[in-house]
Amino acid sequence: MRKFIISLIIAGLLLACVHYMLERRFTNLIRTSILPQLQERYRMEIIADSISMNLLSGSLRLRDVRIGNPPQFDEPDLARLGEIRIRLSLYDLWKHRKFTIRDLRVNRGEVYIIRNRHDRLNLAAAASASDQAETVATDAESSIPPAASPAAGTAGPTPETIEPGGSSQITIQKARIRSQVYYIDHGTLFKPAGLQLDLDINLYAANLSNHGDAANMNGIVIMDGHIEVNGNRTPMELRGGLAPLLDPRRPTLELSGFTKSFDLLQTPPLCAWLGLERGKVACAVNIIINKGAIEPTRSLLKFDFTDVRSTPEARQRMQGINLPETFSLTMPLGGTLENPEIDFTTAVTRLLAGGDVIRSLLQNLYRAPGRTNTTPNPPASR
């Protein structure tokens, strides 16, 4: 019995040593191989201060992850992620050679969406760098002479053995992301002060994959959060479906959502750009994206303005037309997910030709100075 217990202890120590060595090997592989490959592909700095793994439970944990901005941006970071937790299915990995992520969690995230002084968005710059890197890699592969045909009896790759969505099939069964999103605009629209909006979001997603039927919208995306300005919080909500991400940069998805009424005086640059002294606005969005392209006939932003008062400069630019206190502005969307386009001209034309502005114009003409009131006075009471 004593020898049996000693044997168990020795076997346990050996297993613990093997487990420790394998964990060290995998974490070093992530740090020295996988992260540098991601940096090369996206041409951005990607650093994790701490990486730990538990092979018995299939869990991976990264702490203090930092993703750098493209070179043409002054801000150093595109994202800072306090913690990333990934739980893999070891059975699917061993049996089917598929990466099934049972649970993905991102905590204490900070994402910076930045438009620089040349009206260039950092997300678009990162995607463009990735496209250029893939083009270089494709050109390098095409310059390599084709290999000789396989000998008789040797099985070569067939269309059935090529997996969709790349060399590895990845499925994310469940994901939760808790993050702050900062939109910082140094562009020409909001000079000289610029514009900054802070969003506090909680994102939930399920059934995400890079393989399968591209027309099947089986993915689920739910986002709840708040717009935070000067301590004031405005609720927002977003819901939608997502098709398999055969190309992550060109997704197919449908999203709809809204924000509650937001006081524009909390963001003076935005209020000044709109030509308003005061006003509140609530927003609704419906967006349809097909392979990264926004469908302009079905995608729009709708703004419902209340308690509006235009600035004297805005009224002068509009030839004396005074916006009504309450009106709606619908903006068609187009372009791509990386570079969205908003049709301001169509939106303003529809607004000026709409019933709200026409009624306001008629009321202003009726109240114009010098107009004689032709309404008869009521008879005096006896």
Beta strands, then each sheet from edge to edge (+ up, - down):
strand 1: 46-54
strand 2: 59-68
strand 3: 77-88
strand 4: 99-115
strand 5: 170-185
strand 6: 195-209
strand 7: 219-229
strand 8: 232-242
strand 9: 253-263
strand 10: 276-290
strand 11: 293-294
strand 12: 300-310
strand 13: 327-335
strand 14: 340-342
sheet 1: 1+ 2- 3+ 4- 5- 6+ 7- 8+ 9- 10+ 11-
sheet 2: 1+ 2- 3+ 4- 5- 6+ 7- 8+ 9- 10+ 12- 13+ 14-
end
